[in-house]
Structure formats: structure tokens, C-alpha cells
Amino acid sequence: MGVERSTDKRGRITIPTELRERFGDRYRVVELEDGIKLVPIPQNPIETLRESGSEELRETSADALRAVARSRGDAEVDEHVR
């Protein structure tokens, strides 16, 4: 579905109701080489990530995920800095 919109005097773009109902009210503006893209930001990003992941991911706590990410990040820093 393609929708053409123009900015108003303050640089704002109105997103049609049917798209807001489908994708939500928050978007990240991503700059591409040849334009921009609006990427919806889910209300609960962790839950959205879990839903798209494996059963193991769905059952893992956010604290455990942070601990693994921190550990892997520390290992990568050690590998590249030392």
C-alpha cells in the first residue's frame, strides 16, 4: 500500500488512521542512502522479540538475556582491545 503525504509547515507528516491502528503510534526514522524509512517501535520490545524467537528465548528472563549479552560484549572487547 502506498500513501503519499506532504509535511506541514512544522515538518510533520500525518500517518493515516488505518496504518496507526496496524503499526502503532511510535516510529523510528531510519535514514537510507536514497531516502528514509519509518520503522514501528513496539510498545513492549522485549515481548515482541520473545514472540519472534525460539522457545528457549521465550522462557529466558530479561536479566539472564542481559547477563549473556554483557558477557559476550565483554569477550568481544577483550578480543579487539588487547
Phi and psi restraints in degrees (range 20) as a CNS / XPLOR table:
assign (resid 1 and name C) (resid 2 and name N)
       (resid 2 and name CA) (resid 2 and name C) 1.0 -110.6 20.0 2
assign (resid 2 and name N) (resid 2 and name CA)
       (resid 2 and name C) (resid 3 and name N) 1.0 130.7 20.0 2
assign (resid 2 and name C) (resid 3 and name N)
       (resid 3 and name CA) (resid 3 and name C) 1.0 -127.0 20.0 2
assign (resid 3 and name N) (resid 3 and name CA)
       (resid 3 and name C) (resid 4 and name N) 1.0 128.6 20.0 2
assign (resid 3 and name C) (resid 4 and name N)
       (resid 4 and name CA) (resid 4 and name C) 1.0 -95.7 20.0 2
assign (resid 4 and name N) (resid 4 and name CA)
       (resid 4 and name C) (resid 5 and name N) 1.0 130.9 20.0 2
assign (resid 4 and name C) (resid 5 and name N)
       (resid 5 and name CA) (resid 5 and name C) 1.0 -135.8 20.0 2
assign (resid 5 and name N) (resid 5 and name CA)
       (resid 5 and name C) (resid 6 and name N) 1.0 152.5 20.0 2
assign (resid 5 and name C) (resid 6 and name N)
       (resid 6 and name CA) (resid 6 and name C) 1.0 -118.6 20.0 2
assign (resid 6 and name N) (resid 6 and name CA)
       (resid 6 and name C) (resid 7 and name N) 1.0 154.1 20.0 2
assign (resid 6 and name C) (resid 7 and name N)
       (resid 7 and name CA) (resid 7 and name C) 1.0 -78.0 20.0 2
assign (resid 7 and name N) (resid 7 and name CA)
       (resid 7 and name C) (resid 8 and name N) 1.0 153.3 20.0 2
assign (resid 7 and name C) (resid 8 and name N)
       (resid 8 and name CA) (resid 8 and name C) 1.0 -87.7 20.0 2
assign (resid 8 and name N) (resid 8 and name CA)
       (resid 8 and name C) (resid 9 and name N) 1.0 -172.6 20.0 2
assign (resid 8 and name C) (resid 9 and name N)
       (resid 9 and name CA) (resid 9 and name C) 1.0 -60.4 20.0 2
assign (resid 9 and name N) (resid 9 and name CA)
       (resid 9 and name C) (resid 10 and name N) 1.0 -25.3 20.0 2
assign (resid 9 and name C) (resid 10 and name N)
       (resid 10 and name CA) (resid 10 and name C) 1.0 -96.4 20.0 2
assign (resid 10 and name N) (resid 10 and name CA)
       (resid 10 and name C) (resid 11 and name N) 1.0 6.3 20.0 2
assign (resid 10 and name C) (resid 11 and name N)
       (resid 11 and name CA) (resid 11 and name C) 1.0 85.2 20.0 2
assign (resid 11 and name N) (resid 11 and name CA)
       (resid 11 and name C) (resid 12 and name N) 1.0 12.8 20.0 2
assign (resid 11 and name C) (resid 12 and name N)
       (resid 12 and name CA) (resid 12 and name C) 1.0 -90.1 20.0 2
assign (resid 12 and name N) (resid 12 and name CA)
       (resid 12 and name C) (resid 13 and name N) 1.0 150.1 20.0 2
assign (resid 12 and name C) (resid 13 and name N)
       (resid 13 and name CA) (resid 13 and name C) 1.0 -120.2 20.0 2
assign (resid 13 and name N) (resid 13 and name CA)
       (resid 13 and name C) (resid 14 and name N) 1.0 135.2 20.0 2
assign (resid 13 and name C) (resid 14 and name N)
       (resid 14 and name CA) (resid 14 and name C) 1.0 -91.6 20.0 2
assign (resid 14 and name N) (resid 14 and name CA)
       (resid 14 and name C) (resid 15 and name N) 1.0 128.1 20.0 2
assign (resid 14 and name C) (resid 15 and name N)
       (resid 15 and name CA) (resid 15 and name C) 1.0 -95.9 20.0 2
assign (resid 15 and name N) (resid 15 and name CA)
       (resid 15 and name C) (resid 16 and name N) 1.0 127.9 20.0 2
assign (resid 15 and name C) (resid 16 and name N)
       (resid 16 and name CA) (resid 16 and name C) 1.0 -56.1 20.0 2
assign (resid 16 and name N) (resid 16 and name CA)
       (resid 16 and name C) (resid 17 and name N) 1.0 147.6 20.0 2
assign (resid 16 and name C) (resid 17 and name N)
       (resid 17 and name CA) (resid 17 and name C) 1.0 -52.7 20.0 2
assign (resid 17 and name N) (resid 17 and name CA)
       (resid 17 and name C) (resid 18 and name N) 1.0 -45.4 20.0 2
assign (resid 17 and name C) (resid 18 and name N)
       (resid 18 and name CA) (resid 18 and name C) 1.0 -63.2 20.0 2
assign (resid 18 and name N) (resid 18 and name CA)
       (resid 18 and name C) (resid 19 and name N) 1.0 -32.0 20.0 2
assign (resid 18 and name C) (resid 19 and name N)
       (resid 19 and name CA) (resid 19 and name C) 1.0 -75.6 20.0 2
assign (resid 19 and name N) (resid 19 and name CA)
       (resid 19 and name C) (resid 20 and name N) 1.0 -39.4 20.0 2
assign (resid 19 and name C) (resid 20 and name N)
       (resid 20 and name CA) (resid 20 and name C) 1.0 -64.2 20.0 2
assign (resid 20 and name N) (resid 20 and name CA)
       (resid 20 and name C) (resid 21 and name N) 1.0 -39.3 20.0 2
assign (resid 20 and name C) (resid 21 and name N)
       (resid 21 and name CA) (resid 21 and name C) 1.0 -64.7 20.0 2
assign (resid 21 and name N) (resid 21 and name CA)
       (resid 21 and name C) (resid 22 and name N) 1.0 -34.4 20.0 2
assign (resid 21 and name C) (resid 22 and name N)
       (resid 22 and name CA) (resid 22 and name C) 1.0 -79.8 20.0 2
assign (resid 22 and name N) (resid 22 and name CA)
       (resid 22 and name C) (resid 23 and name N) 1.0 -42.0 20.0 2
assign (resid 22 and name C) (resid 23 and name N)
       (resid 23 and name CA) (resid 23 and name C) 1.0 -110.1 20.0 2
assign (resid 23 and name N) (resid 23 and name CA)
       (resid 23 and name C) (resid 24 and name N) 1.0 -12.8 20.0 2
assign (resid 23 and name C) (resid 24 and name N)
       (resid 24 and name CA) (resid 24 and name C) 1.0 101.4 20.0 2
assign (resid 24 and name N) (resid 24 and name CA)
       (resid 24 and name C) (resid 25 and name N) 1.0 -173.3 20.0 2
assign (resid 24 and name C) (resid 25 and name N)
       (resid 25 and name CA) (resid 25 and name C) 1.0 -106.9 20.0 2
assign (resid 25 and name N) (resid 25 and name CA)
       (resid 25 and name C) (resid 26 and name N) 1.0 -5.6 20.0 2
assign (resid 25 and name C) (resid 26 and name N)
       (resid 26 and name CA) (resid 26 and name C) 1.0 -117.3 20.0 2
assign (resid 26 and name N) (resid 26 and name CA)
       (resid 26 and name C) (resid 27 and name N) 1.0 134.3 20.0 2
assign (resid 26 and name C) (resid 27 and name N)
       (resid 27 and name CA) (resid 27 and name C) 1.0 -138.0 20.0 2
assign (resid 27 and name N) (resid 27 and name CA)
       (resid 27 and name C) (resid 28 and name N) 1.0 147.9 20.0 2
assign (resid 27 and name C) (resid 28 and name N)
       (resid 28 and name CA) (resid 28 and name C) 1.0 -99.5 20.0 2
assign (resid 28 and name N) (resid 28 and name CA)
       (resid 28 and name C) (resid 29 and name N) 1.0 133.3 20.0 2
assign (resid 28 and name C) (resid 29 and name N)
       (resid 29 and name CA) (resid 29 and name C) 1.0 -91.4 20.0 2
assign (resid 29 and name N) (resid 29 and name CA)
       (resid 29 and name C) (resid 30 and name N) 1.0 117.7 20.0 2
assign (resid 29 and name C) (resid 30 and name N)
       (resid 30 and name CA) (resid 30 and name C) 1.0 -106.9 20.0 2
assign (resid 30 and name N) (resid 30 and name CA)
       (resid 30 and name C) (resid 31 and name N) 1.0 124.8 20.0 2
assign (resid 30 and name C) (resid 31 and name N)
       (resid 31 and name CA) (resid 31 and name C) 1.0 -85.8 20.0 2
assign (resid 31 and name N) (resid 31 and name CA)
       (resid 31 and name C) (resid 32 and name N) 1.0 123.9 20.0 2
assign (resid 31 and name C) (resid 32 and name N)
       (resid 32 and name CA) (resid 32 and name C) 1.0 -106.6 20.0 2
assign (resid 32 and name N) (resid 32 and name CA)
       (resid 32 and name C) (resid 33 and name N) 1.0 169.9 20.0 2
assign (resid 32 and name C) (resid 33 and name N)
       (resid 33 and name CA) (resid 33 and name C) 1.0 -60.7 20.0 2
assign (resid 33 and name N) (resid 33 and name CA)
       (resid 33 and name C) (resid 34 and name N) 1.0 -37.2 20.0 2
assign (resid 33 and name C) (resid 34 and name N)
       (resid 34 and name CA) (resid 34 and name C) 1.0 -116.7 20.0 2
assign (resid 34 and name N) (resid 34 and name CA)
       (resid 34 and name C) (resid 35 and name N) 1.0 19.5 20.0 2
assign (resid 34 and name C) (resid 35 and name N)
       (resid 35 and name CA) (resid 35 and name C) 1.0 165.3 20.0 2
assign (resid 35 and name N) (resid 35 and name CA)
       (resid 35 and name C) (resid 36 and name N) 1.0 -157.3 20.0 2
assign (resid 35 and name C) (resid 36 and name N)
       (resid 36 and name CA) (resid 36 and name C) 1.0 -131.6 20.0 2
assign (resid 36 and name N) (resid 36 and name CA)
       (resid 36 and name C) (resid 37 and name N) 1.0 162.9 20.0 2
assign (resid 36 and name C) (resid 37 and name N)
       (resid 37 and name CA) (resid 37 and name C) 1.0 -139.4 20.0 2
assign (resid 37 and name N) (resid 37 and name CA)
       (resid 37 and name C) (resid 38 and name N) 1.0 138.1 20.0 2
assign (resid 37 and name C) (resid 38 and name N)
       (resid 38 and name CA) (resid 38 and name C) 1.0 -95.3 20.0 2
assign (resid 38 and name N) (resid 38 and name CA)
       (resid 38 and name C) (resid 39 and name N) 1.0 124.1 20.0 2
assign (resid 38 and name C) (resid 39 and name N)
       (resid 39 and name CA) (resid 39 and name C) 1.0 -114.5 20.0 2
assign (resid 39 and name N) (resid 39 and name CA)
       (resid 39 and name C) (resid 40 and name N) 1.0 119.8 20.0 2
assign (resid 39 and name C) (resid 40 and name N)
       (resid 40 and name CA) (resid 40 and name C) 1.0 -60.8 20.0 2
assign (resid 40 and name N) (resid 40 and name CA)
       (resid 40 and name C) (resid 41 and name N) 1.0 140.6 20.0 2
assign (resid 40 and name C) (resid 41 and name N)
       (resid 41 and name CA) (resid 41 and name C) 1.0 -104.4 20.0 2
assign (resid 41 and name N) (resid 41 and name CA)
       (resid 41 and name C) (resid 42 and name N) 1.0 116.8 20.0 2
assign (resid 41 and name C) (resid 42 and name N)
       (resid 42 and name CA) (resid 42 and name C) 1.0 -65.2 20.0 2
assign (resid 42 and name N) (resid 42 and name CA)
       (resid 42 and name C) (resid 43 and name N) 1.0 153.5 20.0 2
assign (resid 42 and name C) (resid 43 and name N)
       (resid 43 and name CA) (resid 43 and name C) 1.0 -62.6 20.0 2
assign (resid 43 and name N) (resid 43 and name CA)
       (resid 43 and name C) (resid 44 and name N) 1.0 -37.4 20.0 2
assign (resid 43 and name C) (resid 44 and name N)
       (resid 44 and name CA) (resid 44 and name C) 1.0 -127.5 20.0 2
assign (resid 44 and name N) (resid 44 and name CA)
       (resid 44 and name C) (resid 45 and name N) 1.0 87.5 20.0 2
assign (resid 44 and name C) (resid 45 and name N)
       (resid 45 and name CA) (resid 45 and name C) 1.0 -58.9 20.0 2
assign (resid 45 and name N) (resid 45 and name CA)
       (resid 45 and name C) (resid 46 and name N) 1.0 -36.0 20.0 2
assign (resid 45 and name C) (resid 46 and name N)
       (resid 46 and name CA) (resid 46 and name C) 1.0 -66.5 20.0 2
assign (resid 46 and name N) (resid 46 and name CA)
       (resid 46 and name C) (resid 47 and name N) 1.0 -43.1 20.0 2
assign (resid 46 and name C) (resid 47 and name N)
       (resid 47 and name CA) (resid 47 and name C) 1.0 -65.0 20.0 2
assign (resid 47 and name N) (resid 47 and name CA)
       (resid 47 and name C) (resid 48 and name N) 1.0 -40.3 20.0 2
assign (resid 47 and name C) (resid 48 and name N)
       (resid 48 and name CA) (resid 48 and name C) 1.0 -62.4 20.0 2
assign (resid 48 and name N) (resid 48 and name CA)
       (resid 48 and name C) (resid 49 and name N) 1.0 -41.9 20.0 2
assign (resid 48 and name C) (resid 49 and name N)
       (resid 49 and name CA) (resid 49 and name C) 1.0 -63.0 20.0 2
assign (resid 49 and name N) (resid 49 and name CA)
       (resid 49 and name C) (resid 50 and name N) 1.0 -44.1 20.0 2
assign (resid 49 and name C) (resid 50 and name N)
       (resid 50 and name CA) (resid 50 and name C) 1.0 -60.1 20.0 2
assign (resid 50 and name N) (resid 50 and name CA)
       (resid 50 and name C) (resid 51 and name N) 1.0 -43.7 20.0 2
assign (resid 50 and name C) (resid 51 and name N)
       (resid 51 and name CA) (resid 51 and name C) 1.0 -61.4 20.0 2
assign (resid 51 and name N) (resid 51 and name CA)
       (resid 51 and name C) (resid 52 and name N) 1.0 -30.9 20.0 2
assign (resid 51 and name C) (resid 52 and name N)
       (resid 52 and name CA) (resid 52 and name C) 1.0 -89.4 20.0 2
assign (resid 52 and name N) (resid 52 and name CA)
       (resid 52 and name C) (resid 53 and name N) 1.0 -5.9 20.0 2
assign (resid 52 and name C) (resid 53 and name N)
       (resid 53 and name CA) (resid 53 and name C) 1.0 -100.8 20.0 2
assign (resid 53 and name N) (resid 53 and name CA)
       (resid 53 and name C) (resid 54 and name N) 1.0 -170.9 20.0 2
assign (resid 53 and name C) (resid 54 and name N)
       (resid 54 and name CA) (resid 54 and name C) 1.0 -74.7 20.0 2
assign (resid 54 and name N) (resid 54 and name CA)
       (resid 54 and name C) (resid 55 and name N) 1.0 169.6 20.0 2
assign (resid 54 and name C) (resid 55 and name N)
       (resid 55 and name CA) (resid 55 and name C) 1.0 -60.0 20.0 2
assign (resid 55 and name N) (resid 55 and name CA)
       (resid 55 and name C) (resid 56 and name N) 1.0 -39.6 20.0 2
assign (resid 55 and name C) (resid 56 and name N)
       (resid 56 and name CA) (resid 56 and name C) 1.0 -60.2 20.0 2
assign (resid 56 and name N) (resid 56 and name CA)
       (resid 56 and name C) (resid 57 and name N) 1.0 -43.3 20.0 2
assign (resid 56 and name C) (resid 57 and name N)
       (resid 57 and name CA) (resid 57 and name C) 1.0 -64.2 20.0 2
assign (resid 57 and name N) (resid 57 and name CA)
       (resid 57 and name C) (resid 58 and name N) 1.0 -40.9 20.0 2
assign (resid 57 and name C) (resid 58 and name N)
       (resid 58 and name CA) (resid 58 and name C) 1.0 -62.1 20.0 2
assign (resid 58 and name N) (resid 58 and name CA)
       (resid 58 and name C) (resid 59 and name N) 1.0 -29.6 20.0 2
assign (resid 58 and name C) (resid 59 and name N)
       (resid 59 and name CA) (resid 59 and name C) 1.0 -93.5 20.0 2
assign (resid 59 and name N) (resid 59 and name CA)
       (resid 59 and name C) (resid 60 and name N) 1.0 -4.5 20.0 2
assign (resid 59 and name C) (resid 60 and name N)
       (resid 60 and name CA) (resid 60 and name C) 1.0 -91.0 20.0 2
assign (resid 60 and name N) (resid 60 and name CA)
       (resid 60 and name C) (resid 61 and name N) 1.0 138.3 20.0 2
assign (resid 60 and name C) (resid 61 and name N)
       (resid 61 and name CA) (resid 61 and name C) 1.0 -73.6 20.0 2
assign (resid 61 and name N) (resid 61 and name CA)
       (resid 61 and name C) (resid 62 and name N) 1.0 158.3 20.0 2
assign (resid 61 and name C) (resid 62 and name N)
       (resid 62 and name CA) (resid 62 and name C) 1.0 -62.0 20.0 2
assign (resid 62 and name N) (resid 62 and name CA)
       (resid 62 and name C) (resid 63 and name N) 1.0 -37.0 20.0 2
assign (resid 62 and name C) (resid 63 and name N)
       (resid 63 and name CA) (resid 63 and name C) 1.0 -62.7 20.0 2
assign (resid 63 and name N) (resid 63 and name CA)
       (resid 63 and name C) (resid 64 and name N) 1.0 -41.5 20.0 2
assign (resid 63 and name C) (resid 64 and name N)
       (resid 64 and name CA) (resid 64 and name C) 1.0 -66.3 20.0 2
assign (resid 64 and name N) (resid 64 and name CA)
       (resid 64 and name C) (resid 65 and name N) 1.0 -40.3 20.0 2
assign (resid 64 and name C) (resid 65 and name N)
       (resid 65 and name CA) (resid 65 and name C) 1.0 -62.7 20.0 2
assign (resid 65 and name N) (resid 65 and name CA)
       (resid 65 and name C) (resid 66 and name N) 1.0 -42.7 20.0 2
assign (resid 65 and name C) (resid 66 and name N)
       (resid 66 and name CA) (resid 66 and name C) 1.0 -62.3 20.0 2
assign (resid 66 and name N) (resid 66 and name CA)
       (resid 66 and name C) (resid 67 and name N) 1.0 -41.2 20.0 2
assign (resid 66 and name C) (resid 67 and name N)
       (resid 67 and name CA) (resid 67 and name C) 1.0 -63.1 20.0 2
assign (resid 67 and name N) (resid 67 and name CA)
       (resid 67 and name C) (resid 68 and name N) 1.0 -43.1 20.0 2
assign (resid 67 and name C) (resid 68 and name N)
       (resid 68 and name CA) (resid 68 and name C) 1.0 -65.5 20.0 2
assign (resid 68 and name N) (resid 68 and name CA)
       (resid 68 and name C) (resid 69 and name N) 1.0 -44.6 20.0 2
assign (resid 68 and name C) (resid 69 and name N)
       (resid 69 and name CA) (resid 69 and name C) 1.0 -61.5 20.0 2
assign (resid 69 and name N) (resid 69 and name CA)
       (resid 69 and name C) (resid 70 and name N) 1.0 -43.0 20.0 2
assign (resid 69 and name C) (resid 70 and name N)
       (resid 70 and name CA) (resid 70 and name C) 1.0 -63.4 20.0 2
assign (resid 70 and name N) (resid 70 and name CA)
       (resid 70 and name C) (resid 71 and name N) 1.0 -43.6 20.0 2
assign (resid 70 and name C) (resid 71 and name N)
       (resid 71 and name CA) (resid 71 and name C) 1.0 -63.1 20.0 2
assign (resid 71 and name N) (resid 71 and name CA)
       (resid 71 and name C) (resid 72 and name N) 1.0 -45.1 20.0 2
assign (resid 71 and name C) (resid 72 and name N)
       (resid 72 and name CA) (resid 72 and name C) 1.0 -66.1 20.0 2
assign (resid 72 and name N) (resid 72 and name CA)
       (resid 72 and name C) (resid 73 and name N) 1.0 -39.2 20.0 2
assign (resid 72 and name C) (resid 73 and name N)
       (resid 73 and name CA) (resid 73 and name C) 1.0 -63.7 20.0 2
assign (resid 73 and name N) (resid 73 and name CA)
       (resid 73 and name C) (resid 74 and name N) 1.0 -43.7 20.0 2
assign (resid 73 and name C) (resid 74 and name N)
       (resid 74 and name CA) (resid 74 and name C) 1.0 -60.7 20.0 2
assign (resid 74 and name N) (resid 74 and name CA)
       (resid 74 and name C) (resid 75 and name N) 1.0 -40.9 20.0 2
assign (resid 74 and name C) (resid 75 and name N)
       (resid 75 and name CA) (resid 75 and name C) 1.0 -64.0 20.0 2
assign (resid 75 and name N) (resid 75 and name CA)
       (resid 75 and name C) (resid 76 and name N) 1.0 -41.2 20.0 2
assign (resid 75 and name C) (resid 76 and name N)
       (resid 76 and name CA) (resid 76 and name C) 1.0 -66.5 20.0 2
assign (resid 76 and name N) (resid 76 and name CA)
       (resid 76 and name C) (resid 77 and name N) 1.0 -39.7 20.0 2
assign (resid 76 and name C) (resid 77 and name N)
       (resid 77 and name CA) (resid 77 and name C) 1.0 -62.8 20.0 2
assign (resid 77 and name N) (resid 77 and name CA)
       (resid 77 and name C) (resid 78 and name N) 1.0 -47.0 20.0 2
assign (resid 77 and name C) (resid 78 and name N)
       (resid 78 and name CA) (resid 78 and name C) 1.0 -58.1 20.0 2
assign (resid 78 and name N) (resid 78 and name CA)
       (resid 78 and name C) (resid 79 and name N) 1.0 -39.6 20.0 2
assign (resid 78 and name C) (resid 79 and name N)
       (resid 79 and name CA) (resid 79 and name C) 1.0 -66.6 20.0 2
assign (resid 79 and name N) (resid 79 and name CA)
       (resid 79 and name C) (resid 80 and name N) 1.0 -38.1 20.0 2
assign (resid 79 and name C) (resid 80 and name N)
       (resid 80 and name CA) (resid 80 and name C) 1.0 -95.0 20.0 2
assign (resid 80 and name N) (resid 80 and name CA)
       (resid 80 and name C) (resid 81 and name N) 1.0 -19.6 20.0 2
assign (resid 80 and name C) (resid 81 and name N)
       (resid 81 and name CA) (resid 81 and name C) 1.0 -93.1 20.0 2
assign (resid 81 and name N) (resid 81 and name CA)
       (resid 81 and name C) (resid 82 and name N) 1.0 -34.6 20.0 2
